[in-house]
Amino acid sequence: MKIKLELFGASRDFSKKNYLEFNLKEKSSIKDLRNEILNFVEDNFKGNDNYKKLVQSSAFCSEENNIVGDDYKITKEQNIGIIPPIGGG
C-alpha cells in the first residue's frame, strides 16, 4: 500500500517536495515505516548520522492528526506526517 509521508521541520531536507512516498506491506506499523525511512536516508544521504538520528527521534502523526507510536498499525493507503523534535529535544 502507498503511504505519503508528509515532511515537517528538518525532515524537509529529505526531498525537494514536501513529502516522500513509500510502498509498505499490508498491516505495516509505524516502526516498519520508520525503518523504510532509515533505508531511504542511508540510500540517499550515505553516512549522514544526523538524518538517521532525526528519523529515530521523530514522532509520527496519523491522518486524523493524532500522534501515533511505533506499534500503530497502518491499515490503508494514507498520509502520515513525520514530526522531528524542535530545538534538539
C-alpha positions as CSV (number, residue, x, y, z in Angstrom):
1,M,0.0,0.0,0.0
2,K,1.2,3.5,-0.8
3,I,2.0,5.9,2.1
4,K,2.6,9.5,1.6
5,L,5.0,10.8,4.2
6,E,4.4,14.5,4.8
7,L,7.7,16.2,5.8
8,F,7.8,18.8,8.6
9,G,10.7,20.7,10.2
10,A,14.2,19.5,9.5
11,S,12.8,16.4,7.7
12,R,12.0,18.7,4.7
13,D,15.7,18.3,3.8
14,F,14.9,14.8,2.7
15,S,13.1,15.9,-0.5
16,K,12.6,18.9,-2.8
17,K,8.9,18.2,-2.4
18,N,7.2,18.4,1.0
19,Y,6.6,14.6,1.0
20,L,8.0,11.2,0.2
21,E,6.1,8.1,-0.9
22,F,6.7,4.6,0.4
23,N,5.1,1.3,-0.6
24,L,4.5,-0.8,2.6
25,K,3.1,-4.3,3.1
26,E,-0.5,-4.6,4.4
27,K,-0.9,-4.0,8.1
28,S,2.5,-2.4,8.5
29,S,3.3,-0.4,11.6
30,I,4.9,3.0,12.2
31,K,8.0,1.1,13.2
32,D,8.1,-0.5,9.7
33,L,7.6,2.9,8.1
34,R,10.4,4.3,10.3
35,N,12.7,1.5,9.1
36,E,11.8,2.3,5.4
37,I,12.7,6.0,6.0
38,L,16.0,5.0,7.6
39,N,16.7,2.9,4.5
40,F,15.8,5.9,2.3
41,V,18.2,8.1,4.3
42,E,21.0,5.6,4.0
43,D,20.5,5.2,0.3
44,N,20.2,8.9,-0.4
45,F,22.4,10.6,2.2
46,K,25.0,7.9,2.8
47,G,26.7,8.2,6.2
48,N,24.5,11.2,7.4
49,D,24.1,10.1,11.1
50,N,22.3,13.4,11.9
51,Y,19.5,12.4,9.5
52,K,19.3,9.0,11.0
53,K,19.1,10.4,14.5
54,L,16.4,12.8,13.3
55,V,14.3,9.9,12.0
56,Q,14.8,7.8,15.1
57,S,13.8,10.6,17.4
58,S,10.8,11.9,15.4
59,A,7.1,11.5,16.2
60,F,4.5,10.5,13.7
61,C,1.1,11.9,13.1
62,S,-1.8,9.9,11.6
63,E,-4.3,11.2,9.0
64,E,-6.6,12.1,11.9
65,N,-3.9,14.4,13.3
66,N,-3.2,12.1,16.3
67,I,0.4,11.4,17.5
68,V,0.9,7.7,17.0
69,G,3.5,5.3,18.4
70,D,5.7,2.7,16.7
71,D,3.1,0.0,17.3
72,Y,0.3,1.9,15.4
73,K,-1.0,-0.3,12.5
74,I,-1.3,1.4,9.1
75,T,-4.3,-0.4,7.6
76,K,-4.9,1.6,4.4
77,E,-3.2,4.0,2.0
78,Q,-3.0,7.3,3.8
79,N,-0.9,10.3,4.6
80,I,1.4,10.1,7.7
81,G,3.4,13.1,9.0
82,I,6.9,12.9,10.4
83,I,7.4,15.5,13.1
84,P,11.1,15.9,14.1
85,P,11.9,17.3,17.6
86,I,12.3,21.0,17.8
87,G,15.4,22.6,19.3
88,G,17.1,19.2,19.6
89,G,14.8,17.7,22.1
